[in-house]
């Protein structure tokens, strides 16, 4: 399954994407997965682009 992309203009998604990148840089796969799950489950208004 491909990783979720942050929704444009969403501060939560942007923060999660940054945290995921930092975790990936140090080899923390658990945090990478946790960020992906949280990003997938984060609610967005209808019409938001994923």
mmCIF file of the N, C-alpha and C atoms, coordinates in Angstrom:
data_MODEL
# 
_entry.id   MODEL 
# 
loop_
_atom_site.group_PDB 
_atom_site.id 
_atom_site.type_symbol 
_atom_site.label_atom_id 
_atom_site.label_alt_id 
_atom_site.label_comp_id 
_atom_site.label_asym_id 
_atom_site.label_entity_id 
_atom_site.label_seq_id 
_atom_site.pdbx_PDB_ins_code 
_atom_site.Cartn_x 
_atom_site.Cartn_y 
_atom_site.Cartn_z 
_atom_site.occupancy 
_atom_site.B_iso_or_equiv 
_atom_site.pdbx_formal_charge 
_atom_site.auth_seq_id 
_atom_site.auth_comp_id 
_atom_site.auth_asym_id 
_atom_site.auth_atom_id 
_atom_site.pdbx_PDB_model_num 
ATOM 1   N N  . UNK A 1 1  ? 0.845   -1.173 0.000  1.00 0.00 ? 1  UNK A N  1 
ATOM 2   C CA . UNK A 1 1  ? 0.000   0.000  0.000  1.00 0.00 ? 1  UNK A CA 1 
ATOM 3   C C  . UNK A 1 1  ? 0.898   1.247  0.000  1.00 0.00 ? 1  UNK A C  1 
ATOM 4   N N  . UNK A 1 2  ? 0.630   2.194  -0.881 1.00 0.00 ? 2  UNK A N  1 
ATOM 5   C CA . UNK A 1 2  ? 1.462   3.410  -0.917 1.00 0.00 ? 2  UNK A CA 1 
ATOM 6   C C  . UNK A 1 2  ? 1.220   4.277  0.323  1.00 0.00 ? 2  UNK A C  1 
ATOM 7   N N  . UNK A 1 3  ? 2.210   5.049  0.669  1.00 0.00 ? 3  UNK A N  1 
ATOM 8   C CA . UNK A 1 3  ? 2.069   5.953  1.809  1.00 0.00 ? 3  UNK A CA 1 
ATOM 9   C C  . UNK A 1 3  ? 1.080   7.063  1.476  1.00 0.00 ? 3  UNK A C  1 
ATOM 10  N N  . UNK A 1 4  ? 0.352   7.531  2.491  1.00 0.00 ? 4  UNK A N  1 
ATOM 11  C CA . UNK A 1 4  ? -0.577  8.636  2.247  1.00 0.00 ? 4  UNK A CA 1 
ATOM 12  C C  . UNK A 1 4  ? 0.185   9.927  1.988  1.00 0.00 ? 4  UNK A C  1 
ATOM 13  N N  . UNK A 1 5  ? -0.376  10.749 1.153  1.00 0.00 ? 5  UNK A N  1 
ATOM 14  C CA . UNK A 1 5  ? 0.183   12.067 0.871  1.00 0.00 ? 5  UNK A CA 1 
ATOM 15  C C  . UNK A 1 5  ? -0.514  13.078 1.762  1.00 0.00 ? 5  UNK A C  1 
ATOM 16  N N  . UNK A 1 6  ? 0.211   14.071 2.270  1.00 0.00 ? 6  UNK A N  1 
ATOM 17  C CA . UNK A 1 6  ? -0.442  15.094 3.085  1.00 0.00 ? 6  UNK A CA 1 
ATOM 18  C C  . UNK A 1 6  ? -1.432  15.901 2.246  1.00 0.00 ? 6  UNK A C  1 
ATOM 19  N N  . UNK A 1 7  ? -2.548  16.267 2.859  1.00 0.00 ? 7  UNK A N  1 
ATOM 20  C CA . UNK A 1 7  ? -3.547  17.092 2.182  1.00 0.00 ? 7  UNK A CA 1 
ATOM 21  C C  . UNK A 1 7  ? -3.028  18.529 2.153  1.00 0.00 ? 7  UNK A C  1 
ATOM 22  N N  . UNK A 1 8  ? -3.079  19.144 0.994  1.00 0.00 ? 8  UNK A N  1 
ATOM 23  C CA . UNK A 1 8  ? -2.607  20.517 0.844  1.00 0.00 ? 8  UNK A CA 1 
ATOM 24  C C  . UNK A 1 8  ? -3.334  21.444 1.811  1.00 0.00 ? 8  UNK A C  1 
ATOM 25  N N  . UNK A 1 9  ? -2.579  22.258 2.521  1.00 0.00 ? 9  UNK A N  1 
ATOM 26  C CA . UNK A 1 9  ? -3.156  23.228 3.431  1.00 0.00 ? 9  UNK A CA 1 
ATOM 27  C C  . UNK A 1 9  ? -3.511  22.697 4.804  1.00 0.00 ? 9  UNK A C  1 
ATOM 28  N N  . UNK A 1 10 ? -3.279  21.413 5.058  1.00 0.00 ? 10 UNK A N  1 
ATOM 29  C CA . UNK A 1 10 ? -3.600  20.815 6.353  1.00 0.00 ? 10 UNK A CA 1 
ATOM 30  C C  . UNK A 1 10 ? -2.350  20.821 7.227  1.00 0.00 ? 10 UNK A C  1 
ATOM 31  N N  . UNK A 1 11 ? -2.402  21.592 8.318  1.00 0.00 ? 11 UNK A N  1 
ATOM 32  C CA . UNK A 1 11 ? -1.249  21.685 9.214  1.00 0.00 ? 11 UNK A CA 1 
ATOM 33  C C  . UNK A 1 11 ? -0.946  20.358 9.904  1.00 0.00 ? 11 UNK A C  1 
ATOM 34  N N  . UNK A 1 12 ? -1.980  19.586 10.220 1.00 0.00 ? 12 UNK A N  1 
ATOM 35  C CA . UNK A 1 12 ? -1.785  18.288 10.877 1.00 0.00 ? 12 UNK A CA 1 
ATOM 36  C C  . UNK A 1 12 ? -1.040  17.351 9.936  1.00 0.00 ? 12 UNK A C  1 
ATOM 37  N N  . UNK A 1 13 ? -1.482  17.282 8.690  1.00 0.00 ? 13 UNK A N  1 
ATOM 38  C CA . UNK A 1 13 ? -0.818  16.417 7.715  1.00 0.00 ? 13 UNK A CA 1 
ATOM 39  C C  . UNK A 1 13 ? 0.625   16.864 7.484  1.00 0.00 ? 13 UNK A C  1 
ATOM 40  N N  . UNK A 1 14 ? 0.846   18.174 7.422  1.00 0.00 ? 14 UNK A N  1 
ATOM 41  C CA . UNK A 1 14 ? 2.198   18.685 7.213  1.00 0.00 ? 14 UNK A CA 1 
ATOM 42  C C  . UNK A 1 14 ? 3.101   18.289 8.377  1.00 0.00 ? 14 UNK A C  1 
ATOM 43  N N  . UNK A 1 15 ? 2.583   18.394 9.597  1.00 0.00 ? 15 UNK A N  1 
ATOM 44  C CA . UNK A 1 15 ? 3.374   18.020 10.771 1.00 0.00 ? 15 UNK A CA 1 
ATOM 45  C C  . UNK A 1 15 ? 3.677   16.526 10.770 1.00 0.00 ? 15 UNK A C  1 
ATOM 46  N N  . UNK A 1 16 ? 2.677   15.724 10.425 1.00 0.00 ? 16 UNK A N  1 
ATOM 47  C CA . UNK A 1 16 ? 2.881   14.274 10.378 1.00 0.00 ? 16 UNK A CA 1 
ATOM 48  C C  . UNK A 1 16 ? 3.886   13.892 9.295  1.00 0.00 ? 16 UNK A C  1 
ATOM 49  N N  . UNK A 1 17 ? 3.819   14.563 8.154  1.00 0.00 ? 17 UNK A N  1 
ATOM 50  C CA . UNK A 1 17 ? 4.772   14.277 7.070  1.00 0.00 ? 17 UNK A CA 1 
ATOM 51  C C  . UNK A 1 17 ? 6.192   14.618 7.506  1.00 0.00 ? 17 UNK A C  1 
ATOM 52  N N  . UNK A 1 18 ? 6.352   15.720 8.236  1.00 0.00 ? 18 UNK A N  1 
ATOM 53  C CA . UNK A 1 18 ? 7.673   16.089 8.742  1.00 0.00 ? 18 UNK A CA 1 
ATOM 54  C C  . UNK A 1 18 ? 8.181   15.099 9.772  1.00 0.00 ? 18 UNK A C  1 
ATOM 55  N N  . UNK A 1 19 ? 7.291   14.687 10.662 1.00 0.00 ? 19 UNK A N  1 
ATOM 56  C CA . UNK A 1 19 ? 7.668   13.696 11.677 1.00 0.00 ? 19 UNK A CA 1 
ATOM 57  C C  . UNK A 1 19 ? 8.038   12.374 11.013 1.00 0.00 ? 19 UNK A C  1 
ATOM 58  N N  . UNK A 1 20 ? 7.273   11.995 9.995  1.00 0.00 ? 20 UNK A N  1 
ATOM 59  C CA . UNK A 1 20 ? 7.541   10.750 9.275  1.00 0.00 ? 20 UNK A CA 1 
ATOM 60  C C  . UNK A 1 20 ? 8.903   10.807 8.595  1.00 0.00 ? 20 UNK A C  1 
ATOM 61  N N  . UNK A 1 21 ? 9.224   11.938 7.977  1.00 0.00 ? 21 UNK A N  1 
ATOM 62  C CA . UNK A 1 21 ? 10.516  12.089 7.305  1.00 0.00 ? 21 UNK A CA 1 
ATOM 63  C C  . UNK A 1 21 ? 11.663  12.008 8.306  1.00 0.00 ? 21 UNK A C  1 
ATOM 64  N N  . UNK A 1 22 ? 11.491  12.638 9.455  1.00 0.00 ? 22 UNK A N  1 
ATOM 65  C CA . UNK A 1 22 ? 12.529  12.573 10.484 1.00 0.00 ? 22 UNK A CA 1 
ATOM 66  C C  . UNK A 1 22 ? 12.723  11.157 10.997 1.00 0.00 ? 22 UNK A C  1 
ATOM 67  N N  . UNK A 1 23 ? 11.606  10.456 11.203 1.00 0.00 ? 23 UNK A N  1 
ATOM 68  C CA . UNK A 1 23 ? 11.682  9.069  11.680 1.00 0.00 ? 23 UNK A CA 1 
ATOM 69  C C  . UNK A 1 23 ? 12.357  8.180  10.642 1.00 0.00 ? 23 UNK A C  1 
ATOM 70  N N  . UNK A 1 24 ? 12.021  8.396  9.391  1.00 0.00 ? 24 UNK A N  1 
ATOM 71  C CA . UNK A 1 24 ? 12.634  7.592  8.328  1.00 0.00 ? 24 UNK A CA 1 
ATOM 72  C C  . UNK A 1 24 ? 14.140  7.826  8.276  1.00 0.00 ? 24 UNK A C  1 
ATOM 73  N N  . UNK A 1 25 ? 14.564  9.068  8.491  1.00 0.00 ? 25 UNK A N  1 
ATOM 74  C CA . UNK A 1 25 ? 15.983  9.421  8.429  1.00 0.00 ? 25 UNK A CA 1 
ATOM 75  C C  . UNK A 1 25 ? 16.806  8.703  9.497  1.00 0.00 ? 25 UNK A C  1 
ATOM 76  N N  . UNK A 1 26 ? 16.177  8.384  10.628 1.00 0.00 ? 26 UNK A N  1 
ATOM 77  C CA . UNK A 1 26 ? 16.920  7.687  11.687 1.00 0.00 ? 26 UNK A CA 1 
ATOM 78  C C  . UNK A 1 26 ? 16.581  6.201  11.753 1.00 0.00 ? 26 UNK A C  1 
ATOM 79  N N  . UNK A 1 27 ? 15.785  5.731  10.789 1.00 0.00 ? 27 UNK A N  1 
ATOM 80  C CA . UNK A 1 27 ? 15.472  4.302  10.727 1.00 0.00 ? 27 UNK A CA 1 
ATOM 81  C C  . UNK A 1 27 ? 14.404  3.845  11.698 1.00 0.00 ? 27 UNK A C  1 
ATOM 82  N N  . UNK A 1 28 ? 13.558  4.777  12.153 1.00 0.00 ? 28 UNK A N  1 
ATOM 83  C CA . UNK A 1 28 ? 12.492  4.457  13.108 1.00 0.00 ? 28 UNK A CA 1 
ATOM 84  C C  . UNK A 1 28 ? 11.227  4.049  12.349 1.00 0.00 ? 28 UNK A C  1 
ATOM 85  N N  . UNK A 1 29 ? 11.182  2.790  11.948 1.00 0.00 ? 29 UNK A N  1 
ATOM 86  C CA . UNK A 1 29 ? 10.071  2.302  11.123 1.00 0.00 ? 29 UNK A CA 1 
ATOM 87  C C  . UNK A 1 29 ? 8.742   2.328  11.863 1.00 0.00 ? 29 UNK A C  1 
ATOM 88  N N  . UNK A 1 30 ? 8.758   2.124  13.165 1.00 0.00 ? 30 UNK A N  1 
ATOM 89  C CA . UNK A 1 30 ? 7.513   2.136  13.941 1.00 0.00 ? 30 UNK A CA 1 
ATOM 90  C C  . UNK A 1 30 ? 6.842   3.503  13.867 1.00 0.00 ? 30 UNK A C  1 
ATOM 91  N N  . UNK A 1 31 ? 7.621   4.561  14.023 1.00 0.00 ? 31 UNK A N  1 
ATOM 92  C CA . UNK A 1 31 ? 7.054   5.909  13.953 1.00 0.00 ? 31 UNK A CA 1 
ATOM 93  C C  . UNK A 1 31 ? 6.605   6.239  12.541 1.00 0.00 ? 31 UNK A C  1 
ATOM 94  N N  . UNK A 1 32 ? 7.323   5.781  11.527 1.00 0.00 ? 32 UNK A N  1 
ATOM 95  C CA . UNK A 1 32 ? 6.908   5.982  10.141 1.00 0.00 ? 32 UNK A CA 1 
ATOM 96  C C  . UNK A 1 32 ? 5.515   5.372  9.937  1.00 0.00 ? 32 UNK A C  1 
ATOM 97  N N  . UNK A 1 33 ? 5.328   4.150  10.404 1.00 0.00 ? 33 UNK A N  1 
ATOM 98  C CA . UNK A 1 33 ? 4.038   3.472  10.261 1.00 0.00 ? 33 UNK A CA 1 
ATOM 99  C C  . UNK A 1 33 ? 2.959   4.203  11.049 1.00 0.00 ? 33 UNK A C  1 
ATOM 100 N N  . UNK A 1 34 ? 3.278   4.618  12.282 1.00 0.00 ? 34 UNK A N  1 
ATOM 101 C CA . UNK A 1 34 ? 2.304   5.344  13.104 1.00 0.00 ? 34 UNK A CA 1 
ATOM 102 C C  . UNK A 1 34 ? 1.863   6.637  12.426 1.00 0.00 ? 34 UNK A C  1 
ATOM 103 N N  . UNK A 1 35 ? 2.796   7.363  11.839 1.00 0.00 ? 35 UNK A N  1 
ATOM 104 C CA . UNK A 1 35 ? 2.459   8.607  11.135 1.00 0.00 ? 35 UNK A CA 1 
ATOM 105 C C  . UNK A 1 35 ? 1.564   8.323  9.932  1.00 0.00 ? 35 UNK A C  1 
ATOM 106 N N  . UNK A 1 36 ? 1.868   7.256  9.196  1.00 0.00 ? 36 UNK A N  1 
ATOM 107 C CA . UNK A 1 36 ? 1.041   6.889  8.045  1.00 0.00 ? 36 UNK A CA 1 
ATOM 108 C C  . UNK A 1 36 ? -0.388  6.576  8.488  1.00 0.00 ? 36 UNK A C  1 
ATOM 109 N N  . UNK A 1 37 ? -0.532  5.825  9.565  1.00 0.00 ? 37 UNK A N  1 
ATOM 110 C CA . UNK A 1 37 ? -1.868  5.464  10.060 1.00 0.00 ? 37 UNK A CA 1 
ATOM 111 C C  . UNK A 1 37 ? -2.613  6.719  10.492 1.00 0.00 ? 37 UNK A C  1 
ATOM 112 N N  . UNK A 1 38 ? -1.940  7.585  11.231 1.00 0.00 ? 38 UNK A N  1 
ATOM 113 C CA . UNK A 1 38 ? -2.601  8.798  11.713 1.00 0.00 ? 38 UNK A CA 1 
ATOM 114 C C  . UNK A 1 38 ? -2.998  9.700  10.544 1.00 0.00 ? 38 UNK A C  1 
ATOM 115 N N  . UNK A 1 39 ? -2.143  9.796  9.537  1.00 0.00 ? 39 UNK A N  1 
ATOM 116 C CA . UNK A 1 39 ? -2.458  10.629 8.374  1.00 0.00 ? 39 UNK A CA 1 
ATOM 117 C C  . UNK A 1 39 ? -3.659  10.057 7.604  1.00 0.00 ? 39 UNK A C  1 
ATOM 118 N N  . UNK A 1 40 ? -3.712  8.739  7.464  1.00 0.00 ? 40 UNK A N  1 
ATOM 119 C CA . UNK A 1 40 ? -4.847  8.115  6.766  1.00 0.00 ? 40 UNK A CA 1 
ATOM 120 C C  . UNK A 1 40 ? -6.160  8.332  7.511  1.00 0.00 ? 40 UNK A C  1 
ATOM 121 N N  . UNK A 1 41 ? -6.100  8.310  8.833  1.00 0.00 ? 41 UNK A N  1 
ATOM 122 C CA . UNK A 1 41 ? -7.313  8.406  9.642  1.00 0.00 ? 41 UNK A CA 1 
ATOM 123 C C  . UNK A 1 41 ? -7.696  9.830  10.019 1.00 0.00 ? 41 UNK A C  1 
ATOM 124 N N  . UNK A 1 42 ? -6.848  10.797 9.701  1.00 0.00 ? 42 UNK A N  1 
ATOM 125 C CA . UNK A 1 42 ? -7.124  12.182 10.046 1.00 0.00 ? 42 UNK A CA 1 
ATOM 126 C C  . UNK A 1 42 ? -8.277  12.711 9.197  1.00 0.00 ? 42 UNK A C  1 
ATOM 127 N N  . UNK A 1 43 ? -9.326  13.259 9.843  1.00 0.00 ? 43 UNK A N  1 
ATOM 128 C CA . UNK A 1 43 ? -10.479 13.757 9.069  1.00 0.00 ? 43 UNK A CA 1 
ATOM 129 C C  . UNK A 1 43 ? -10.179 15.070 8.352  1.00 0.00 ? 43 UNK A C  1 
ATOM 130 N N  . UNK A 1 44 ? -10.727 15.197 7.170  1.00 0.00 ? 44 UNK A N  1 
ATOM 131 C CA . UNK A 1 44 ? -10.604 16.421 6.384  1.00 0.00 ? 44 UNK A CA 1 
ATOM 132 C C  . UNK A 1 44 ? -11.985 16.817 5.873  1.00 0.00 ? 44 UNK A C  1 
ATOM 133 N N  . UNK A 1 45 ? -12.196 18.106 5.650  1.00 0.00 ? 45 UNK A N  1 
ATOM 134 C CA . UNK A 1 45 ? -13.481 18.533 5.099  1.00 0.00 ? 45 UNK A CA 1 
ATOM 135 C C  . UNK A 1 45 ? -13.722 17.916 3.729  1.00 0.00 ? 45 UNK A C  1 
ATOM 136 N N  . UNK A 1 46 ? -14.976 17.725 3.395  1.00 0.00 ? 46 UNK A N  1 
ATOM 137 C CA . UNK A 1 46 ? -15.289 17.198 2.062  1.00 0.00 ? 46 UNK A CA 1 
ATOM 138 C C  . UNK A 1 46 ? -14.738 18.122 1.003  1.00 0.00 ? 46 UNK A C  1 
ATOM 139 N N  . UNK A 1 47 ? -14.192 17.527 -0.035 1.00 0.00 ? 47 UNK A N  1 
ATOM 140 C CA . UNK A 1 47 ? -13.614 18.297 -1.124 1.00 0.00 ? 47 UNK A CA 1 
ATOM 141 C C  . UNK A 1 47 ? -12.121 18.554 -0.962 1.00 0.00 ? 47 UNK A C  1 
ATOM 142 N N  . UNK A 1 48 ? -11.567 18.193 0.206  1.00 0.00 ? 48 UNK A N  1 
ATOM 143 C CA . UNK A 1 48 ? -10.122 18.364 0.397  1.00 0.00 ? 48 UNK A CA 1 
ATOM 144 C C  . UNK A 1 48 ? -9.405  17.360 -0.487 1.00 0.00 ? 48 UNK A C  1 
ATOM 145 N N  . UNK A 1 49 ? -8.296  17.799 -1.036 1.00 0.00 ? 49 UNK A N  1 
ATOM 146 C CA . UNK A 1 49 ? -7.548  16.921 -1.949 1.00 0.00 ? 49 UNK A CA 1 
ATOM 147 C C  . UNK A 1 49 ? -6.528  16.126 -1.190 1.00 0.00 ? 49 UNK A C  1 
ATOM 148 N N  . UNK A 1 50 ? -6.569  14.811 -1.384 1.00 0.00 ? 50 UNK A N  1 
ATOM 149 C CA . UNK A 1 50 ? -5.586  13.922 -0.785 1.00 0.00 ? 50 UNK A CA 1 
ATOM 150 C C  . UNK A 1 50 ? -4.538  13.594 -1.801 1.00 0.00 ? 50 UNK A C  1 
# 
